[in-house]
């Protein structure tokens, strides 16, 4: 089943929605669900599921500074520094990361900068026979923009479905063999949210 994770911005905040091939919404980061959403989903035979912002951010490549700071502070923990120093280190790490992002915000290339660079390259490229022309900016620039849709899969886990006895002899207690049948169900995180991963191309 082809699933798409779609990112939209609502009042300045990202909202993620998981949709099936038929474009039906099956999960979202906007929960707890209101009654109309549940009724619409139920009418379509869907049990609306929860998504976590952290999992969706990770799929879209959003940097989680808190998580990055945790990784960085591991070395400090291993050096047996006291608890206070570890907390201070983490705060300074986050503050430094955010400051670096702020200082570099004007040093990013705009789409217009890239368009001009590609146009210049197109004008001055080597026109020898056998050379493959580079993409024009009309084709290339949209590929640089952040995607708003990504194909994903739901992580599944195998669980016991039923236990049945086969080969039992009628009237003989304890005869036969117990076998378990399994089924796959969506894997959930500690908050009951679906766990998604990018579809491998």
Buried (B, 14 or more C-beta within 10 A) or exposed (E): EEBBBBBEEEEEEBBBBBBBEEEEBBBBBBBEBEEEBBEEBEEEEBEBBBBBBBBBBBBBEBEEBEEEBEEBBEEBEEEEBEEEEBEEBBEEBBEEBEEEEEEEEEEEEEEEEBBEEBEEEEEEEEEEEEEEEEEEBEEEBEEEEEEEEBEBBBBEEEEEEEEEEEEBEEEEEEEEEEEEEEEEEBBBBEEEBBBBEEEEE
